[in-house]
Amino acid sequence: MKWFSKLSLLSIMLVTIISLVAGCGGDSGKKFLNIATGGTAGTYYPIGGAMAEILNNEIKGMNASAQSTGATVANINMLKDGQVDLAIVQNDITYYAANGTEMFDGKKVSNIRGIASLYPETCQIVTLEGKGINSVADLRGKRVAVGAMGSGAEANARQILAAYGITYEDNIDAQFLSFGEAASALKDGNIDAAFLTAGYPTAAVQDIASQNKVKLVPIDADKADNLIAKYPFYTKVTIPAGTYGMPAAVDTISVMAMLVCNDKVDDALGYEITKALFTHLDRIQAAHAAAKAISKEGASKGMPIPMNAGAEKFFKE
């Protein structure tokens, strides 16, 4: 009887162990991916959410999730540290990271790989009618939101202002505010203008325009040429009339939004990710108007870093 009880107990233990092993084996094909996006008032967040949904639907065993972050600089640091696997970032800031310059001075990041360039990230200088601001030169002496400290938008603001001979120290009252903070400050009359870099139409600007007459400040053609010569990641772009209710088109510059990964995403998975996203672009484009500019043909435009070999393979097919 004791022998039988011991045998039964041994059998139960074996069945339990086999079940646990089988259970683990059942999850072995699961792929977990975290996608770093940006603030909820920006463009990255809805686009990243659409990407996660596509990957979950189209790649077997995928469990992808998009998370709100501090955008490009934070995303690159999270990629470097392995906290996320994919991220939407600006190509200019990615260039700085890969080369150890600007906010990455002495902190070069070497484990980032490109998946694809996505769409123009437009440098938008937003003010209100009645502020007397018609050009970047008119920002002298004004209270100007230049982006969060150390952000991609702040680097763009500093470079554009410098093209007009304007510095934070001598010429403007610089306010280091996020998109959402800048929108509130402009509506409340606490600042005169705000720089932001995002695909248009941008939720933060639409929020301002819902209650105020928005005015976008243009960048002069010669200043744009000088910026492009100094910083080759910039391109010229025109924001169409009516985007935020304004009567005329506005000339400015842009960088490119990119999808990147770290070196933990192997070539096979890189191929799967790229194929899933670029064969279902309509779903991403439905998430935000800026995504309508994403195309397979433009996937290498402004790419400042080596691409994931799997992604590169897809675009060569």
FINUDREN-744375 format. One record per residue (C-alpha): residue number from 1; x, y, z. Coordinates in steps of 0.02 Angstrom, whole numbers, plus 50000, padded with zeros to 5 digits. Example, Ala and Ser with C-alpha at 12.3 -4.5 7.8 and 13.67 -1.06 7.14 Angstrom:
// residues 2
{site 1, {50615, 49775, 50390}} {site 2, {50684, 49947, 50357}} 
// end
This chain:
// residues 317
{site 1, {50000, 50000, 50000}} {site 2, {50142, 50117, 50045}} {site 3, {50231, 50068, 49885}} {site 4, {50073, 50107, 49785}} {site 5, {50053, 50276, 49871}} {site 6, {50234, 50321, 49833}} {site 7, {50211, 50269, 49652}} {site 8, {50052, 50372, 49637}} {site 9, {50139, 50523, 49712}} {site 10, {50285, 50501, 49592}} {site 11, {50163, 50490, 49446}} {site 12, {50076, 50651, 49499}} {site 13, {50243, 50740, 49513}} {site 14, {50297, 50680, 49340}} {site 15, {50132, 50736, 49262}} {site 16, {50151, 50906, 49346}} {site 17, {50329, 50928, 49283}} {site 18, {50280, 50875, 49106}} {site 19, {50134, 50997, 49108}} {site 20, {50247, 51139, 49164}} {site 21, {50375, 51099, 49030}} {site 22, {50239, 51089, 48899}} {site 23, {50169, 51254, 48959}} {site 24, {50339, 51337, 48944}} {site 25, {50360, 51261, 48773}} {site 26, {50194, 51333, 48721}} {site 27, {50257, 51510, 48761}} {site 28, {50430, 51487, 48685}} {site 29, {50373, 51562, 48519}} {site 30, {50305, 51720, 48601}} {site 31, {50388, 51880, 48545}} {site 32, {50376, 52031, 48660}} {site 33, {50412, 52203, 48588}} {site 34, {50398, 52372, 48672}} {site 35, {50381, 52522, 48555}} {site 36, {50434, 52691, 48623}} {site 37, {50330, 52834, 48550}} {site 38, {50308, 53010, 48623}} {site 39, {50186, 53116, 48719}} {site 40, {50000, 53089, 48694}} {site 41, {49982, 53264, 48617}} {site 42, {50108, 53223, 48479}} {site 43, {50111, 53118, 48322}} {site 44, {50216, 52970, 48377}} {site 45, {50091, 52904, 48503}} {site 46, {49944, 52862, 48386}} {site 47, {50060, 52799, 48249}} {site 48, {50154, 52687, 48370}} {site 49, {49990, 52618, 48434}} {site 50, {49937, 52573, 48257}} {site 51, {50105, 52489, 48227}} {site 52, {50086, 52382, 48383}} {site 53, {49913, 52328, 48328}} {site 54, {49977, 52277, 48155}} {site 55, {50123, 52178, 48227}} {site 56, {50006, 52087, 48347}} {site 57, {49887, 52043, 48207}} {site 58, {50013, 51997, 48073}} {site 59, {50159, 51912, 48161}} {site 60, {50125, 51745, 48244}} {site 61, {50156, 51747, 48431}} {site 62, {50187, 51934, 48436}} {site 63, {50146, 52035, 48592}} {site 64, {50189, 52215, 48548}} {site 65, {50141, 52367, 48650}} {site 66, {50165, 52553, 48622}} {site 67, {50208, 52666, 48769}} {site 68, {50204, 52854, 48791}} {site 69, {50377, 52927, 48821}} {site 70, {50475, 53090, 48817}} {site 71, {50502, 53062, 48629}} {site 72, {50666, 53052, 48531}} {site 73, {50805, 53082, 48657}} {site 74, {50720, 52976, 48790}} {site 75, {50680, 52842, 48661}} {site 76, {50861, 52827, 48604}} {site 77, {50920, 52810, 48784}} {site 78, {50788, 52677, 48816}} {site 79, {50843, 52582, 48661}} {site 80, {51025, 52594, 48714}} {site 81, {50982, 52523, 48886}} {site 82, {50869, 52385, 48816}} {site 83, {50711, 52453, 48898}} {site 84, {50622, 52455, 48730}} {site 85, {50649, 52363, 48566}} {site 86, {50578, 52484, 48438}} {site 87, {50560, 52673, 48440}} {site 88, {50499, 52816, 48333}} {site 89, {50632, 52952, 48329}} {site 90, {50692, 53104, 48232}} {site 91, {50832, 53073, 48107}} {site 92, {50931, 53225, 48165}} {site 93, {50936, 53169, 48346}} {site 94, {50978, 52992, 48290}} {site 95, {51124, 53066, 48192}} {site 96, {51185, 53156, 48349}} {site 97, {51172, 52994, 48450}} {site 98, {51265, 52889, 48322}} {site 99, {51404, 53019, 48310}} {site 100, {51412, 53072, 48493}} {site 101, {51370, 53256, 48463}} {site 102, {51247, 53386, 48530}} {site 103, {51150, 53314, 48678}} {site 104, {51246, 53149, 48653}} {site 105, {51416, 53232, 48664}} {site 106, {51530, 53102, 48742}} {site 107, {51386, 52977, 48750}} {site 108, {51392, 52896, 48578}} {site 109, {51259, 52763, 48549}} {site 110, {51314, 52621, 48436}} {site 111, {51177, 52488, 48454}} {site 112, {51038, 52573, 48354}} {site 113, {50984, 52509, 48183}} {site 114, {50864, 52587, 48059}} {site 115, {50702, 52503, 48007}} {site 116, {50632, 52642, 47896}} {site 117, {50614, 52829, 47873}} {site 118, {50432, 52872, 47894}} {site 119, {50371, 53050, 47862}} {site 120, {50428, 53232, 47876}} {site 121, {50437, 53302, 48052}} {site 122, {50398, 53483, 48019}} {site 123, {50477, 53624, 48118}} {site 124, {50325, 53730, 48162}} {site 125, {50340, 53902, 48241}} {site 126, {50170, 53941, 48313}} {site 127, {50104, 54109, 48370}} {site 128, {49936, 54199, 48375}} {site 129, {49865, 54338, 48269}} {site 130, {49892, 54505, 48353}} {site 131, {50063, 54461, 48427}} {site 132, {50153, 54559, 48291}} {site 133, {50263, 54412, 48245}} {site 134, {50281, 54391, 48056}} {site 135, {50456, 54317, 48042}} {site 136, {50583, 54226, 48150}} {site 137, {50676, 54393, 48167}} {site 138, {50523, 54462, 48258}} {site 139, {50550, 54338, 48400}} {site 140, {50684, 54451, 48474}} {site 141, {50630, 54509, 48645}} {site 142, {50483, 54387, 48650}} {site 143, {50437, 54247, 48769}} {site 144, {50466, 54090, 48665}} {site 145, {50437, 53907, 48707}} {site 146, {50584, 53814, 48627}} {site 147, {50540, 53635, 48675}} {site 148, {50581, 53529, 48827}} {site 149, {50762, 53541, 48885}} {site 150, {50871, 53422, 48784}} {site 151, {50731, 53374, 48664}} {site 152, {50739, 53361, 48476}} {site 153, {50623, 53509, 48457}} {site 154, {50738, 53614, 48567}} {site 155, {50889, 53574, 48457}} {site 156, {50789, 53624, 48303}} {site 157, {50734, 53787, 48386}} {site 158, {50911, 53831, 48435}} {site 159, {50978, 53798, 48261}} {site 160, {50839, 53896, 48173}} {site 161, {50859, 54044, 48291}} {site 162, {51048, 54042, 48265}} {site 163, {51020, 54057, 48076}} {site 164, {50942, 54226, 48115}} {site 165, {51078, 54276, 48239}} {site 166, {50964, 54247, 48389}} {site 167, {51024, 54164, 48550}} {site 168, {50933, 54114, 48708}} {site 169, {51049, 54217, 48817}} {site 170, {51039, 54384, 48729}} {site 171, {50885, 54394, 48620}} {site 172, {50734, 54299, 48687}} {site 173, {50654, 54242, 48848}} {site 174, {50671, 54054, 48817}} {site 175, {50543, 53940, 48900}} {site 176, {50586, 53754, 48901}} {site 177, {50412, 53680, 48882}} {site 178, {50340, 53520, 48808}} {site 179, {50212, 53527, 48667}} {site 180, {50065, 53517, 48786}} {site 181, {50137, 53644, 48906}} {site 182, {50176, 53765, 48764}} {site 183, {49999, 53751, 48697}} {site 184, {49926, 53794, 48867}} {site 185, {50049, 53938, 48892}} {site 186, {50010, 54012, 48721}} {site 187, {49823, 54002, 48751}} {site 188, {49842, 54081, 48923}} {site 189, {49950, 54223, 48858}} {site 190, {50105, 54170, 48956}} {site 191, {50214, 54154, 48799}} {site 192, {50215, 54239, 48629}} {site 193, {50269, 54094, 48517}} {site 194, {50317, 53911, 48523}} {site 195, {50431, 53796, 48424}} {site 196, {50379, 53617, 48399}} {site 197, {50435, 53480, 48282}} {site 198, {50303, 53355, 48230}} {site 199, {50206, 53293, 48081}} {site 200, {50064, 53409, 48038}} {site 201, {49925, 53428, 48083}} {site 202, {49987, 53416, 48263}} {site 203, {49862, 53389, 48403}} {site 204, {49942, 53522, 48514}} {site 205, {49923, 53655, 48377}} {site 206, {49747, 53598, 48334}} {site 207, {49706, 53621, 48518}} {site 208, {49768, 53802, 48512}} {site 209, {49676, 53834, 48348}} {site 210, {49512, 53771, 48421}} {site 211, {49502, 53928, 48529}} {site 212, {49622, 54052, 48447}} {site 213, {49674, 54117, 48276}} {site 214, {49838, 54025, 48248}} {site 215, {49979, 54098, 48143}} {site 216, {50129, 53998, 48082}} {site 217, {50294, 54091, 48061}} {site 218, {50387, 54051, 47898}} {site 219, {50573, 54017, 47878}} {site 220, {50649, 54120, 47738}} {site 221, {50717, 54024, 47588}} {site 222, {50896, 54086, 47609}} {site 223, {50897, 54041, 47794}} {site 224, {50827, 53869, 47752}} {site 225, {50967, 53844, 47623}} {site 226, {51098, 53892, 47752}} {site 227, {51025, 53771, 47879}} {site 228, {51021, 53628, 47752}} {site 229, {51202, 53663, 47704}} {site 230, {51255, 53654, 47887}} {site 231, {51137, 53514, 47941}} {site 232, {51104, 53395, 47794}} {site 233, {50961, 53306, 47884}} {site 234, {50848, 53458, 47854}} {site 235, {50736, 53475, 47701}} {site 236, {50619, 53612, 47642}} {site 237, {50433, 53586, 47664}} {site 238, {50274, 53688, 47641}} {site 239, {50130, 53676, 47763}} {site 240, {49971, 53692, 47658}} {site 241, {49847, 53834, 47680}} {site 242, {49704, 53790, 47796}} {site 243, {49803, 53662, 47897}} {site 244, {49760, 53756, 48057}} {site 245, {49638, 53877, 47978}} {site 246, {49773, 53995, 47914}} {site 247, {49735, 54074, 47743}} {site 248, {49904, 54046, 47657}} {site 249, {50035, 53909, 47643}} {site 250, {50189, 53926, 47753}} {site 251, {50367, 53880, 47702}} {site 252, {50475, 53798, 47835}} {site 253, {50596, 53652, 47857}} {site 254, {50580, 53475, 47921}} {site 255, {50677, 53326, 47981}} {site 256, {50618, 53146, 47959}} {site 257, {50530, 53033, 48082}} {site 258, {50607, 52860, 48083}} {site 259, {50571, 52688, 48153}} {site 260, {50726, 52613, 48233}} {site 261, {50770, 52460, 48335}} {site 262, {50914, 52405, 48443}} {site 263, {51034, 52266, 48399}} {site 264, {50932, 52140, 48498}} {site 265, {50806, 52136, 48355}} {site 266, {50886, 52007, 48241}} {site 267, {50879, 52013, 48052}} {site 268, {50738, 51885, 48037}} {site 269, {50626, 51982, 48156}} {site 270, {50677, 52146, 48074}} {site 271, {50615, 52076, 47909}} {site 272, {50450, 52018, 47986}} {site 273, {50419, 52186, 48069}} {site 274, {50457, 52285, 47911}} {site 275, {50352, 52173, 47800}} {site 276, {50203, 52179, 47919}} {site 277, {50206, 52368, 47932}} {site 278, {50237, 52411, 47750}} {site 279, {50108, 52291, 47682}} {site 280, {49976, 52369, 47796}} {site 281, {50017, 52553, 47780}} {site 282, {49833, 52596, 47764}} {site 283, {49808, 52551, 47947}} {site 284, {49950, 52665, 48003}} {site 285, {49888, 52805, 47889}} {site 286, {49716, 52792, 47968}} {site 287, {49793, 52831, 48138}} {site 288, {49861, 53004, 48093}} {site 289, {49864, 53116, 47939}} {site 290, {50054, 53133, 47948}} {site 291, {50071, 52947, 47912}} {site 292, {49999, 52971, 47737}} {site 293, {50176, 53022, 47685}} {site 294, {50248, 52851, 47732}} {site 295, {50298, 52748, 47580}} {site 296, {50411, 52603, 47535}} {site 297, {50498, 52717, 47409}} {site 298, {50543, 52845, 47543}} {site 299, {50600, 52719, 47674}} {site 300, {50785, 52760, 47656}} {site 301, {50767, 52949, 47640}} {site 302, {50873, 53038, 47769}} {site 303, {50930, 52874, 47848}} {site 304, {51081, 52926, 47955}} {site 305, {51127, 52754, 48028}} {site 306, {51152, 52576, 47964}} {site 307, {50989, 52482, 47934}} {site 308, {50936, 52318, 48011}} {site 309, {50986, 52191, 47878}} {site 310, {50813, 52112, 47878}} {site 311, {50729, 52280, 47848}} {site 312, {50853, 52319, 47710}} {site 313, {50816, 52151, 47629}} {site 314, {50630, 52188, 47625}} {site 315, {50654, 52356, 47537}} {site 316, {50766, 52277, 47405}} {site 317, {50636, 52146, 47357}} 
// end
